[in-house]
Amino acid sequence: MPTSRLRLAPEVAGRLTGALEKLRAELELPVAFGAAAQAEAETAAARGPGDVPGRAIPRADRTDVPFVTVDPAGSMDLDQALHIEWGGHGWTVRYAIADVPAFVVPGGALDEETHRRGTTAYGPDGSVPLHPEALSAGAASLLPGEVRPAALWTFELDEDAQLRDTRVEPAVVRSRGRLSYDEAQAVIDGGPDPQGAVHVLRALREVGRRRQAIERDRGGVSLDVPEQRASLAADGTWDLQFRAVLPVENWNAQLSLLTGMAAAQLMLDAGVGVLRTMPPAQTRDVNRLRRTALALGLRWPRTVPYREFLDRLDPTRPADEAFLDAATTLFRGAGYHAFGGADGAAPPAGDDARHSAIAAPYAHVTAPLRRLADRFGTEVCLAACAGKAVPEWVLAALPGLPGTMATTSQRANGYTRGGVDLVEAAVLEPQVGREFDAVVVEGARRPRVPPEEQRGEIVVQDPAVRAAARPGPDGALPVGKPVRARLVTASVEARSVLFELA
């Protein structure tokens, strides 16, 4: 998809840097780590993994398994490493997750700091990490060639990739290769394989495709909406792009989903844990989406469930892109549900225990370097699988996790979206008055206001911008239609961009 790489004028670049600093301050993002937390991290990194209080489960040596990591380009906080092999009648999937509890002392300064942060926040000029780099990009990260502690999930799958058996144990592992998504996709497609990962990656493709079919049969859905990104390149230029999701990313995501569903079942069986939940879509929202399909000229038979209909769409077509954008409104209200902790909360049941987009109970356990809840969820699963008691420090933390994750995730999302808005404004400021090719993805938001005050949303592919737009002289905002849009305002200080249909 198109990428807009621009070198901003020094004055504009300076204002953008200042605006990003102001945004972090407004959101109260804790950029610098406290001295005590930083010292704890550096001490833990220097000494290596320690004993986890209350765990009492032996650590297996799995350094013989040739794991690889598959992540966004340039990533150093490597939470997951994978290995898949065919056994003649099914697959053995090994999924190693960074063992963060081996480095963070419960109740210590670093533990307190990670509760304040909750999650890594990503902005266009870098990230605000959950853990100091000594751990997140160093001693706790599953970097290639390094022996690392991990929570090792092992799944036995049948020929159709249906789950037959699950176990998770503390282990030490050593990754053999580190690939970006683009590199992994190229290897799968027959390109060079300098890291010798082709057999694992092709097994990932086979398992991933089968797990996608299981997801569809289960009623789950994944939206392939192109992701808008803004970033500062090493050469000082700024990138704006809509990035299409590669097939290997979806196959890799299926391993994370498999792990999250298995973890949720372990937690529910044990009566203690923290689930990631989402309420089912409301009938009125599905009906509204059907009206949107009709307006876009998309044929959606009444007998076809919305999950199946979404699979038929192509995000490169303007009408389909607009519909997929509208479909995201069905998947709102996600949260965390903790139970069995120090407060004695009962496990959820029925729809309260499910994640509606996944169509199953689900838990976050695969990204502990970047997400606080995963550290505690993984510890519950290790105890449950070993038939041990869950450590007291986990039980004490569970009741507060949903509130912490809700607050910190909202802050991180605000930083990501606000950062993109600022880069858009900086790139567009010199172009006020110019017309662009665009697609309307959202119609009028306020039906009872005058036409001149109506606002919708458009997507411009070059530069890669998603912004507010008001109707043209005819008062129309034709959702899903290609249009010409004139840039009316763009302001870094106001964090705003506004177009008008020509």
C-alpha positions in Angstrom: 0.0 0.0 0.0 1.2 3.6 -0.5 3.7 5.0 1.9 4.2 8.8 2.3 7.8 9.4 3.5 8.4 13.1 3.9 11.2 15.2 5.3 9.5 17.9 7.3 10.9 21.5 7.4 12.9 21.9 10.6 10.4 24.3 12.1 7.5 21.9 11.4 9.5 18.9 12.7 10.3 20.9 15.9 6.7 21.7 16.5 5.7 18.1 15.9 8.3 16.9 18.5 7.0 19.4 21.0 3.4 18.4 20.3 4.2 14.8 20.9 5.8 15.7 24.2 2.8 17.7 25.2 0.5 14.7 24.3 2.5 12.4 26.5 2.3 14.9 29.3 -1.5 15.3 28.9 -2.0 11.6 29.0 0.3 11.3 32.0 2.4 8.6 30.3 5.3 7.7 32.6 8.2 8.1 30.2 11.1 7.8 32.6 11.4 4.9 35.0 11.9 5.7 38.6 15.5 5.2 39.9 14.6 2.2 42.1 12.6 0.4 39.4 15.5 1.0 36.9 18.0 -0.3 39.4 15.9 -3.4 40.0 15.7 -4.1 36.3 19.4 -3.7 35.7 20.3 -5.9 38.7 17.9 -8.6 37.5 19.3 -8.4 33.9 22.9 -8.7 35.2 22.1 -11.7 37.5 19.8 -13.5 35.1 16.5 -15.2 36.0 15.7 -15.8 39.6 13.3 -18.1 41.5 9.7 -17.1 41.2 8.1 -16.9 44.7 5.5 -19.6 45.2 6.1 -21.4 41.9 8.1 -24.5 43.0 8.0 -26.1 39.5 11.2 -27.4 38.0 12.4 -25.7 34.8 12.9 -28.0 31.8 15.8 -27.6 29.4 14.4 -27.1 25.9 17.4 -25.4 24.3 17.5 -28.3 21.8 14.3 -27.1 20.1 15.1 -24.7 17.1 12.7 -21.9 17.9 12.3 -18.8 15.7 10.6 -15.5 16.4 8.3 -13.7 13.9 7.6 -10.0 14.7 7.4 -6.5 13.3 10.6 -5.3 11.7 13.0 -3.9 14.2 11.3 -5.4 17.3 13.5 -6.1 20.3 10.9 -6.9 22.9 10.4 -10.5 21.7 7.7 -12.2 23.8 7.1 -15.3 21.7 9.1 -17.9 19.9 7.6 -20.9 18.0 8.4 -24.3 16.7 6.0 -26.6 14.8 6.7 -30.1 13.6 4.6 -32.8 11.8 4.4 -36.1 13.5 2.7 -38.2 10.9 -0.8 -37.9 12.4 -0.8 -34.4 13.6 1.4 -31.4 14.7 3.3 -30.6 17.8 3.2 -26.9 18.4 5.7 -25.4 20.9 5.1 -21.8 21.8 7.6 -20.2 24.2 6.6 -17.1 26.1 9.1 -14.8 27.9 9.1 -15.6 31.6 8.9 -12.1 33.0 8.1 -13.2 36.6 11.7 -14.6 36.7 12.9 -11.0 36.6 10.3 -9.0 38.5 10.1 -9.2 42.3 6.5 -9.1 43.5 5.9 -6.0 45.6 9.1 -4.4 44.5 9.7 -1.0 42.9 9.6 -2.5 39.3 6.4 -4.4 40.0 4.8 -1.1 41.2 6.1 0.7 38.2 4.7 -1.8 35.8 1.3 -1.5 37.5 1.5 2.2 36.9 2.2 1.7 33.2 0.0 -1.4 32.5 1.0 -1.7 28.8 3.6 -0.6 26.4 2.4 2.6 24.6 3.4 3.0 20.9 3.8 6.4 19.3 5.3 7.6 16.0 8.6 8.6 17.5 9.0 5.5 19.7 7.4 3.5 22.4 6.9 4.0 26.2 7.7 0.5 27.4 6.2 -1.5 30.2 9.6 -2.7 31.3 13.1 -1.0 31.2 15.0 -1.9 28.1 17.5 -3.9 30.1 14.7 -6.5 30.4 12.3 -5.8 27.5 15.0 -5.6 24.9 17.6 -7.5 26.8 17.7 -10.2 29.4 14.0 -11.2 29.3 13.5 -10.9 25.5 13.7 -14.1 23.4 16.6 -12.8 21.3 18.3 -15.3 18.9 21.2 -17.2 20.2 20.5 -16.4 23.8 19.4 -18.9 26.5 16.3 -17.5 28.1 13.7 -18.5 30.7 10.2 -19.1 29.2 6.8 -20.4 29.9 6.7 -23.2 27.3 3.3 -24.1 25.9 3.1 -27.5 24.1 0.0 -28.3 22.0 -0.7 -31.6 20.4 -3.0 -31.1 17.3 -4.6 -33.6 15.1 -4.4 -33.6 11.3 -7.1 -30.9 11.1 -5.2 -28.8 13.8 -7.9 -29.5 16.4 -6.5 -29.4 19.9 -5.9 -32.8 21.6 -3.7 -31.9 24.5 -2.2 -28.9 26.3 0.6 -28.4 28.7 2.6 -25.5 29.9 5.8 -25.6 32.0 8.7 -23.4 33.0 11.7 -24.0 30.6 14.9 -22.6 29.2 14.9 -22.1 25.5 17.2 -20.7 22.8 15.8 -19.1 19.6 17.7 -19.9 16.4 16.3 -17.2 14.2 14.6 -13.8 14.3 12.4 -12.8 11.3 10.3 -9.8 10.5 6.8 -10.5 9.0 8.0 -9.5 5.6 11.0 -11.8 5.8 8.9 -14.7 7.0 6.4 -14.2 4.3 9.2 -14.1 1.7 10.6 -17.4 3.0 7.2 -19.1 2.8 6.7 -17.8 -0.7 10.0 -19.4 -1.8 12.5 -16.6 -1.2 15.9 -16.9 0.4 16.1 -18.6 3.8 19.4 -17.5 5.5 18.1 -18.5 8.9 17.0 -22.1 8.0 13.4 -21.5 9.1 11.5 -22.6 6.1 10.3 -25.9 7.6 8.9 -24.2 10.7 7.3 -21.4 8.7 5.7 -23.7 6.2 4.3 -25.8 9.1 3.0 -22.5 10.5 1.2 -21.9 7.3 -0.5 -25.3 7.3 -1.5 -25.0 11.0 -2.5 -21.4 10.6 -4.8 -22.1 7.7 -6.5 -25.0 9.5 -6.9 -22.9 12.7 -8.5 -20.2 10.5 -11.0 -22.8 9.2 -11.7 -23.8 12.8 -12.2 -20.2 13.8 -14.8 -19.8 11.0 -16.6 -22.9 12.0 -16.5 -21.8 15.6 -18.1 -18.4 14.7 -15.0 -16.3 15.3 -14.0 -13.5 13.1 -10.8 -11.5 12.3 -11.1 -8.2 10.5 -8.4 -7.6 7.9 -8.7 -3.8 8.0 -5.4 -2.1 6.8 -3.6 -0.6 9.8 -2.6 3.1 9.7 0.9 3.7 11.0 3.0 6.8 11.5 6.7 6.5 12.4 9.9 8.4 12.5 12.5 6.8 10.2 16.2 6.5 11.1 17.0 9.1 8.4 14.8 11.7 10.0 11.9 11.4 7.6 8.3 10.7 8.7 6.3 7.8 7.4 2.5 7.6 7.0 1.1 4.3 5.6 -1.8 2.0 5.5 -0.3 -1.4 6.0 -2.1 -4.5 4.7 -1.9 -7.5 7.0 0.3 -10.3 5.5 -1.0 -13.9 5.6 1.9 -15.0 7.9 0.7 -12.4 10.5 -2.7 -14.0 10.5 -1.3 -17.5 10.8 1.0 -16.4 13.6 -2.0 -14.8 15.3 -3.7 -18.1 15.3 -1.0 -19.5 17.6 -1.7 -16.7 20.0 -5.4 -17.3 19.9 -4.9 -21.1 20.4 -2.7 -20.3 23.5 -5.2 -17.7 24.8 -8.1 -20.1 24.5 -6.2 -22.9 26.1 -5.2 -20.6 28.9 -8.7 -19.5 29.5 -9.9 -23.1 29.8 -7.1 -23.9 32.4 -8.2 -20.8 34.4 -11.9 -21.7 34.3 -11.2 -25.3 35.3 -9.0 -24.0 38.2 -11.5 -21.4 39.3 -8.9 -18.6 39.2 -7.6 -16.3 36.6 -8.2 -13.2 34.4 -10.1 -13.5 31.1 -10.2 -11.1 28.2 -14.0 -10.8 27.4 -16.2 -9.0 24.9 -20.0 -8.9 24.9 -21.9 -10.2 21.8 -22.9 -7.8 19.1 -26.4 -6.3 19.7 -29.1 -7.1 17.1 -29.7 -3.4 16.5 -26.0 -3.0 15.6 -26.1 -5.9 13.1 -29.3 -4.5 11.6 -27.6 -1.1 11.2 -24.7 -2.8 9.5 -27.1 -4.5 7.1 -28.4 -1.1 6.2 -24.9 0.1 5.6 -24.3 -2.9 3.2 -27.4 -2.0 1.3 -26.3 1.7 1.0 -22.9 0.5 -0.3 -24.5 -1.8 -2.9 -23.1 -4.9 -1.2 -25.3 -8.0 -1.4 -25.7 -9.6 2.1 -28.3 -12.4 2.0 -30.4 -12.7 5.2 -29.3 -16.3 5.5 -25.6 -15.4 5.8 -24.3 -14.6 9.3 -22.2 -11.4 9.5 -19.1 -13.3 10.4 -19.3 -15.3 7.1 -20.1 -12.1 5.1 -17.0 -10.4 6.5 -14.8 -13.2 5.2 -16.0 -12.5 1.6 -14.9 -8.8 1.6 -11.8 -7.4 -0.1 -10.4 -4.3 1.7 -8.8 -3.0 -1.5 -12.3 -2.2 -2.9 -13.7 1.1 -1.7 -17.2 -0.1 -0.8 -15.7 -3.2 1.1 -13.2 -1.0 2.9 -16.0 1.3 4.1 -18.0 -1.7 5.2 -15.1 -3.2 7.1 -14.6 0.1 8.8 -18.2 0.2 9.9 -18.0 -3.4 11.1 -15.5 -2.6 13.8 -18.4 -1.1 15.7 -19.6 -4.6 16.4 -16.5 -5.4 18.4 -16.6 -3.0 21.3 -16.7 -3.3 25.0 -13.7 -5.6 25.5 -12.5 -5.8 29.0 -10.9 -8.0 31.6 -12.7 -10.3 34.1 -10.7 -11.5 37.1 -12.0 -14.2 39.4 -10.7 -16.5 42.2 -8.3 -13.9 43.6 -8.0 -12.4 47.0 -11.6 -10.9 46.8 -13.1 -14.4 46.2 -14.9 -13.3 43.0 -16.7 -16.2 41.3 -15.7 -17.4 37.8 -17.9 -16.0 35.0 -20.3 -18.2 33.1 -22.0 -18.2 29.7 -21.6 -15.1 27.5 -19.9 -13.4 30.4 -16.9 -15.8 30.1 -16.6 -15.4 26.3 -14.9 -13.1 23.9 -17.5 -12.6 21.2 -15.1 -11.9 18.3 -13.2 -15.1 19.1 -16.4 -17.0 20.0 -14.8 -18.7 23.0 -13.3 -18.0 26.4 -10.0 -16.3 25.9 -7.1 -14.9 28.1 -4.1 -12.7 27.4 -0.9 -14.7 28.2 1.4 -14.3 25.2 2.8 -10.7 25.6 4.1 -10.3 29.2 6.9 -7.9 28.1 4.3 -5.5 26.8 1.1 -6.2 28.8 0.9 -6.5 32.6 -2.1 -8.9 32.8 -0.2 -11.6 30.9 2.4 -12.0 33.7 -0.3 -13.0 36.2 -2.4 -15.1 33.8 0.6 -17.1 32.8 1.5 -17.8 36.4 -2.1 -19.1 37.0 -1.7 -21.5 34.1 1.7 -22.8 35.2 0.2 -23.6 38.6 -2.9 -25.1 37.2 -1.1 -27.4 34.8 1.3 -28.6 37.5 -1.4 -29.1 40.1 0.1 -26.5 42.4 -1.5 -23.7 44.4 -1.5 -20.3 42.6 1.1 -18.0 44.3 -0.3 -15.6 46.9 1.2 -12.6 45.0 -0.9 -13.5 42.0 -4.1 -13.9 44.0 -3.5 -10.5 45.7 -3.1 -8.7 42.3 -6.0 -10.3 40.4 -8.9 -8.1 41.7 -7.2 -4.9 40.6 -6.0 -6.0 37.2 -9.2 -5.2 35.2 -9.3 -1.6 36.4 -5.5 -1.2 35.8 -5.7 -2.6 32.3 -8.8 -0.6 31.3 -7.2 2.7 32.4 -3.7 2.1 31.0 -5.0 0.6 27.7 -7.2 3.6 27.1 -4.2 5.9 27.7 -1.9 3.9 25.3 -4.6 3.9 22.6 -5.0 7.6 23.0 -1.3 8.0 22.5 -1.2 5.9 19.4 -4.2 7.6 17.8 -3.1 11.1 18.9 0.4 10.6 17.5 -1.0 9.6 14.1 -3.3 12.7 14.1 -0.3 14.9 14.8 1.9 13.4 12.1 -1.1 13.8 9.6 -1.4 17.4 10.6 2.3 18.1 10.2 2.5 16.4 6.8 -0.7 18.2 5.5 -0.1 21.7 6.9 1.7 23.0 3.7 -1.0 21.5 1.5 -4.1 23.4 2.7 -6.4 24.1 -0.3 -5.2 21.1 -2.3 -7.6 18.4 -3.5 -7.0 14.7 -2.9 -8.6 11.4 -4.1 -10.4 9.8 -1.2 -13.0 7.3 -0.1 -15.8 8.2 2.4 -15.7 5.5 5.2 -18.1 7.1 7.6 -21.2 9.2 6.9 -22.7 12.1 8.9 -22.2 11.6 12.7 -24.9 14.1 13.9 -28.1 13.7 12.0 -29.9 16.7 13.6 -27.4 19.4 12.9 -27.2 21.7 9.8 -25.5 20.4 6.7 -22.5 22.8 7.0 -21.8 21.4 10.5 -22.0 17.7 9.5 -18.9 15.6 9.8 -18.0 12.2 8.4 -14.6 10.5 7.8 -12.6 9.9 4.7 -9.5 7.9 3.9 -6.8 9.4 1.6 -4.3 6.8 0.3 -1.6 9.3 -0.7 -0.6 10.6 1.8 -2.0 7.9 4.0 -4.5 9.9 6.0 -7.8 9.2 7.8 -9.5 12.4 8.8 -12.7 14.3 9.3 -14.6 15.6 6.3 -17.7 17.8 5.8 -20.1 17.6 2.9 -19.6 19.4 -0.3 -22.0 22.0 -1.8 -24.6 19.3 -2.4 -24.6 18.3 1.3 -23.7 14.6 0.5 -21.3 12.3 2.2 -21.5 9.2 0.0 -20.2 6.3 2.1 -18.0 3.9 0.2 -17.7 6.1 -2.8 -14.5 7.6 -4.3 -14.5 11.4 -4.0 -12.4 14.4 -4.4 -11.7 16.2 -1.1 -10.2 19.6 -0.6 -8.0 20.1 2.5 -9.6 22.9 4.5 -7.5 23.0 7.7 -4.5 21.2 9.1 -3.0 22.3 12.4 -0.3 20.6 14.6 -1.2 22.7 17.6 -4.9 22.0 17.3 -4.2 18.3 16.4 -6.9 18.6 13.7 -7.3 18.0 10.0 -10.5 18.8 8.1 -11.4 18.1 4.5 -14.4 19.2 2.5 -15.9 17.2 -0.4 -15.2 19.1 -3.6 
